Amino acid sequence: MVRTSIGDEVVNTAVRVKIRLDYKGVQKPGKFFFGGKSTEEVAEEVREQQVQMLRNVPMQSIAIEEVDMSSDVYIVFDEFINAQIAFAPVILTVTADSLEDIIRFIAREEFRKIEIIEPEHVVLNKVDIERVLFKVSEELRNYRMLMERKYSSR
């Protein structure tokens, strides 16, 4: 629980946020001309798969209240890979017991934006800040290991 102040009183409350994740779709070279999927279709498919996982895999101390996939897929040109990339946004409304629980969403490559809905004010003491920073470090370490495994297996 997050401590928040109501007047002079400090109370524990859950954190409610909206998180935007944009799932990337890259067209496989040479497949589009032979009946493959467009970048937009790939992005939408990735979004569907990831949202399905979020809905079906329980996460301790996190409740996904709402999933909004109504945003349109958008395309950008990536000069690094010299190709178009499509992104399929999803907006999650999430309630979590603590700020540390939210970090697993913001440490993802797909993370774009966060809006804190509740509480209006948060009180963090030294120990709270240390826990949040430790969790950030842990998530970044896990992400780095995942990327190393992904690129070393190619």
Sequence and secondary structure as in RCSB ss.txt:
>XXXX:A:sequence
MVRTSIGDEVVNTAVRVKIRLDYKGVQKPGKFFFGGKSTEEVAEEVREQQVQMLRNVPMQSIAIEEVDMSSDVYI
VFDEFINAQIAFAPVILTVTADSLEDIIRFIAREEFRKIEIIEPEHVVLNKVDIERVLFKVSEELRNYRMLMERK
YSSR
>XXXX:A:secstr
 EEEEETTEEEEE EEEEEEEEEEEE  TTTGGGT   HHHHHHHHHHHHHHHHHHS  TTEEEEEEE  S  EE
EEETTTTEEEEEEEEEEEEEESSHHHHHHHHTSTTEEEEEEEE SS B  HHHHHHHHHHHHHHHHHHHHHHHHH
HHT 
